[in-house]
Amino acid sequence: MKLLRFFDRRWIGIVLIGLGLWLTSGETGRAAPTAIGVRRINAPFLSGPIPTREMAVAWFGQVTPDSNYADIRVAYNDTELQIMLAIMDRRLWYDESPAPADLTLWDGATIYLDKNGTVGSTLSPTAYRFDGQLNWWENPRTGWQAAYRGNGAGWASAAVAFTTVTGYRWESDTVGGFNNNQNNRGWIIVYHIPFSSLGLSGPPPQGTVWALGAAVHDRDVAATPGADKFWPETLNPTQPVSWGQLRFGVPWYTHMPAAPRGTLVVRHGSNGAVVPDAQVGGWTNCGQNVGDYFADWGAINYAGVQWINVQNQSDIADWPCFARYYVNFPMNVPAGKTIISATVTLRLFGHAGGDAAAPSYIQVLSIDQDWSENTITWNNAPLAAENLGGQWVNPMVNPVYPGIPISWDVSRAAAEAYANGQPLRLAFYSADSDYHSGRYFYTSDNVDAQVRPILTVTWGDALVL
């Protein structure tokens, strides 16, 4: 068991499992499709304390001995925007006598927001920057965080109230720590940004889109900092036009009135369909087939496996167990049609942790880049274009072949892929908090065709009203 060190009691409530429901946007109109290459996080509104496992999730970076990977979770409630970064990081270094100007030169993170959206090439007063550095036992954390606002020419220090909470994990009970060149597993920082600090009386209306960016700062040796990692990968800290998007609320899919004309069912091997899929991460054995997690885990390829795992948790110590699933479906719908609905169905056959497992909220996300089943790994897998929603998946108490069908609504992504003449590219991941969150599903490579993933698309002809 790895040694857990948390020095802020508020953190305990964050890592514990939440019991709420994912609330999607109440609007009826479909949001404008996300352009290829523009990354968006659709933040759910969660009433009351925000449960980690129901936050929207995205990812960036690579895990190596000298490079960092991060999951970014985002959600909001009536009073604040909450952003959590869980970072795989081997060496932990922080400034024991911090100065605001030096916070980004050590292990830390920065959140960028612009209430005006991704439209500016300069930093106006609607742009905010929140720096937070990792620290050890010292409390309060006021010396390890700082806020800035745009002033037209750059960033200016600003009295913008926000709080951060950090936690970290050693490599083992006896190996790890700060500023000592010993190995660790990583660390976590949670930002609490009150809407009142941004000049608002409450959250923006659902459907509002801001600019959002994130940076992870790294220091693995005493002398010099390492290279930053950015979400999105195009981010320039002084140009909001290069940032990603933060949408308040998860949009529904609606379509123009249409008369149903047909249903497309796609499964690998049926009618010549080719449905490549891939596992990245720890698979079902927490990457135990590698000797050095930081050196080797991020480069594992699982081409040809007949089952996969989807798993995450808030305890960064167990990141070797994290697992994500990718799948591509051809969209062979006749030209000039309207996509009415689309679902992807996976067959659940088991879960991690035996009787200790709890329900897991597995999210589906759209992908806008190609990948190869024979070469895809955790470190080179595409980032998400946007999150689409999710599905609660309970532990499978009495496994019975061929498993339980679990379906996700992917109508928005299918309509966008069809409009762009692209295959439907998806990823499945979770923001889970619990241990034993892994859920096991069959793949396109399974010898039994009946358990392979299925895409079902209902399409029709637009009605002239």
N, C-alpha and C positions, 0 to 999 in steps of 0.2 A: 504494500500500500504506500503510495507516494505521500509525502508530508504536505499537509495543507496549512497555509499561513494566510489568515485574513485579519486585518487590523482595523476594520471599520464594521461595526455591527449592522449597518444598513446593508452591507453586502449579503448577509445571511439570507435576508428576505428575497434577494435577487436570485440566488442559486437554488432556492427551494422551488419546487414545482408549483405552478399556478393552476387554478381550477376554473378559470373563466372560459368563455366561448370566443372564437374568432368572429369579429363583426365586420362584414364587408360594407362597402359604401352603399348608402341608401339611394343614390341617384339612379335614374332609369336610363340615362343616355350613356352611350359608350364613349369612353375617352378616346382621343385621337391616337391612332396606332403609334407605337414607339418606332422611330426610324431605326434602320439598321445601324448599329454602332453606338446608338445613344442608350446608355444604361439608366434604368429607372428602378427605384424601390417604391412600391406601393405600400405605404405604412398603414397598418390596421389601426382603427380606433378601438381601444380596450378600456372599458369603464373601470375606474378604481385603480388599485395597484396593478402594475403591468406584469403579467406572467411571462417569463423568458421564453417558454416553449411556443408561445403564440405570436411572437414578434416576427416581422418579415425578415428573411435572411438572404444575404448575398455573400460573396467571397472575393478575395484577391490575394496576390502574392504567391510565393513558393516556399516550401519548407526544405531547407538545407542547413548544413552546419553554420553558414554565414548569412542566411537570408530568412526572412520572416513571411509567414502566411497568416491571414486574418479572416475570420468570419465576422461580418457586420450584421447586427440585428437592430431593427428599427420599429418603433411603435409610438403611439401617443395616447393621452387621455385628455380629460377636461382641463388640466393645468399645465402639462409639460410634454415636451418631446424627449423621448428617451432613446439613446443610441449606445449600443454595447459592442465593443470590439474584443474578441477572444483571439489571442495571438500566440502562435507557436514560435517560441524563441529560446534558443539554447543557452545563451549567456545574458544575464541581467545586470545592467549597469545604470545607476542613477546618480544625480548630483546631490550630495549631502548638504550643500550650501547653495540652493538654487537661486538663479536670477531669471526674470521673465524672458530676457533676450536669448537665454541659453537652453530653454526648456526642450527645444526640438533637437538638441545635440546629443541627447541620451535616449534610453528606451522610453518611448512615449507615443502620443497620438495627437492628431489635429482633426477637428471637424470644421468643415466650411459650409456655411449656409448663405443663400441670397434669396430674400423674399421676392425679388423681382424676376426670378427664374434664370434660365441659362441663356441670357440675351446680351450680356455685357462683356466687353473686352477690357473694362476698367472696373475698379472697386468703388462702387457708390456706397452711401451710408446704409443701404439695404443689405449690404454684405457683412457677415459676421465670421469671426474665426475664434475657435476655442482650442487652446493648447492644454494638454494634460500630460504630465510626466509620471512615470511609475515611481513609487517610493516604497520604503520598507515599513518601519514601525511608526514613523512620525505622524502625529495627528494634532490639529487639523491639517488638511492638505492645501491650504491656501497658497503656500509658497511654491507648490508644484503644479499650479494651473494659472492661466492668464487668458483674458479676453481681448479681442480687437474688433474694430469696425473699419470699413472702407472709408476713405476720405477723398476719393477721386484720383489720388496719386499713389496710394499704397495702403498699408495697414497702419492704423493708429491705435495705441493702447486705449481701452475703454472700460468704464465701470459697468460691466454687464454681468449681472449675478447669474451664476450657474454653479453646480457642484459636480465633482467626480468621485467615484469610488473605485478602488483598485484591489486586486488580489493576485496571488501568484502561486506557482506550484514547483517544488523541487523535483529533481530527477528521482530521488529516493529518500528514505528516512535519514540518510547520512550524507548525501551528495546534493549540493545546490546552495543557493543563497545569492546575495548581492555583492557586486564589486570584488569578486574573488576568483574569477576564471573557472568556476565550477559549473557543471552542466545542470540545466533545469528543463522543465517541460514547456513553460510559457507563463503568460500573465493575461489579466483581463482588466479593462477599464470601462466603466459605465458613466455616460454623461447624462445628467439631468438638467435640461434647459427649459426653464419656465417660459411660457408664452408671454407672461407679463414683462420679462426681461427683453423681449423682442418688440415691445410696444403694442402688444395685443391683449385684449381682455379675456381671450380664450383661444381655442384652436381655430385655425382658418376653416372656412367652409370646405366640406368634402369635395374633392375634385380640384382643389387648389394645387398648383405645381410650383415648387421652389427649386432652386439649384442646391445640390448637395455634393459634397466631396469629402473624402477621408484620406488621411495619410498616416502611416505607421513609421515611426522613427526608430532607428536601431543603433545600438552600440554594443559591440561584443568584446572590445578590448578597452583598456583604460585610456589609450592615447587619442583615438580618433573615432568619430561616428561612422556608421555604415550607410548604405544607400537607402533612401526612403522607398516605401511601397505605396502606391496610390490606387484609390477607387474613385472614378474610373481610371483606367490606365492612361487615358489622355489628359489627365488633370494637370493644369497649370495653376498654381495657387493664387495668382493675381488676375486670372481671366475666367470669370464665371461661365463664359460661353463654352469652356472646355470641361466643365464639371458634369456630373450626372444629374438626374432628376429625382426629387422627392415628391411623391404625390400623396396627399392626405386622403386616405380611404382606398380600399381595394375596389376597382370599378367592376360593375356588372357588364355582361355582354348583351347588347341588343342588336337587332338587325332590321333592315327594311322589311316591310310586309312581303311575305313570299309564300307560294304554294309548294308544299313538299313534293318533290319529284323522284327522289331516290335516296338510298343509303349506301355509303361506302364503308365496307368492313375490311380493314387491312391487318393481316397477320403474316409474319415471316413464313415464306414457303407456300402460302395460299395464293393461287392464281399468279404465281411468279413474283409475288411481292418480296422485296428485300428490305428488311427492317433491322439495320445494325443497332446494337446496343452495347453498353460498356459500363463496367464498374471501375471506380477510382477510389483510392483510400485504403482502408483496412480490411475490406471484404468481410467475411464472417468470422475471421480468426484474429482480428486486431493486428494484422500485418506481421504475424509471428514468423513468417518465412524470411524475414530480413534480420540481419545482425545489428545494424545501427540505424535507428529510426530516422535521425536527422539526415544521415548520409544517403539512405537507400529507400526509405518508405515512400517518399514523394515520387519515385520513379518506377513504382511497380505497375505492370500492365497485366490485366486479367483476361485477355482475349480468349474467347471460347468457353468461359465458365457458364454453367447451366443454371445458376441461381446467383442472386445478388443480395446485398444488404443496404438499407438506408438508415443511417445512424448519426447522431450528434449528441452532445450534452454540454452543460455549462461548466463542468469540471474539466479545465484544460489539460489536466494531468493525463487524461485518457484519450488524447487526440489520436493515438494510433488506431483506435477503434472507429474513428469517424469514417463514414462511407457515403458516397454519392453515386447516383445512377443517371446515365445518359441514354437516350433512345431517339432515333430518327424514323419518321413515317413518311412515305411518299404520299402526296396529295393529288391523286388521280381523279379529280372531280372535273366533269366537262366544263369547258370555258363558258363564261358569261352567267354563271349561277350565283346564288346567294347561299352562304353557309348559315344554316339554321341552328345547328348545335353540333358539338363534338365532345366525345369522352375518350379517355384512355383507361383501359382496364388491365390491371396486373393481378396475378394470382398469388395471394399470400399463403405461405405454407409453414411459417414458424416465426420465432422471435428470440431475441437474446434475453438471458437472465432468468429463465424459468418462471416460477411463480412470483418473483419479485418485480416483474415488468408491469408498467402502467401504460395506459393509452398514449399513443404518440401522434402528434399532428404533423403529417408529412406534406410538404409543400411541393408544388409543381411550378417550374419556372421555364420561360422561353429562352432559347439559345439562338444566336444569330451568326454563328460561325460553324464551319465544318470541322470534323475531327475524324480520325481513323481508328477503328477498333483495335488494330494491331499495334498502335503507338500511343494511344491516349493514356495519360497518367494524371495523378493529382496535380502535379506541377505544370503540366501543359494543357490541361482541360480548359475549354472556353469558360469565360465568365458569363453570368446570366444577363440577358437583355432586360427582363423584368420578372417579378413574381406574379403569379396568376391567382393564387389561392391555395387551398389545401383540403385535406381530408383526414379526419380522425381514424386511426387504425388501431384497433384493440389487439392485445395479445391473443394469440390463437391457442385457446385452452385445450381443445381436443383436436389435434391435427388429423384431417381426413383428406386423402388424395381425391381430386386434384387441387385441393386448397380452396380458399375463399376468394371470390372476385371482388376487388376493390377498385372503384372508378373515381376518376378526377375529371372535372369539367375543364376542358381546354378550348372552349369555343372561340374565345378572343384570339388566342394564338393560332388556331387553325384558320380563322378568317384572314388574319394578317399574312400567314404563310401562303395561303391560296392567292390572295391579292398580289403578292410579290413573286408568284411563280416559284416558290421555294418549298422544300420538304418541311414538315412540321418537326422542328428540333426542340427537344425538351430535356430538362434535368429534374430529378427528384432529390430533395434534401430536406432536412428539418432544422429547426432552431431549438431542439429539445433541451430540457434541463435535466431530466431524470437520468440516472444510470439505467442500463439495460433497455435503451430506447430502440435498439435495432429491430427492424422488421425485414423478413426474408421473402423474396419474390423470385419466381421463375423468369428466365430470360428467353430471347429469341433463339439462343443456341440449344435450348433444351430439346432432347430427342423426341419428346412427346409434344406434338403440335398443338394439342388442345390447351396446354398451359402457357403458351407464349403470349406476350403482350398483344393487346388488340386496340386499334383505333377505330371508332365508329363515328362516322360523319353523316349527318342528315343535311341534304342540300335541296334547293328548290329554285323555282323561277320567281323573280320579283313581280309583285302585283302592281298594276297601274291603277291608282286610285283616282 
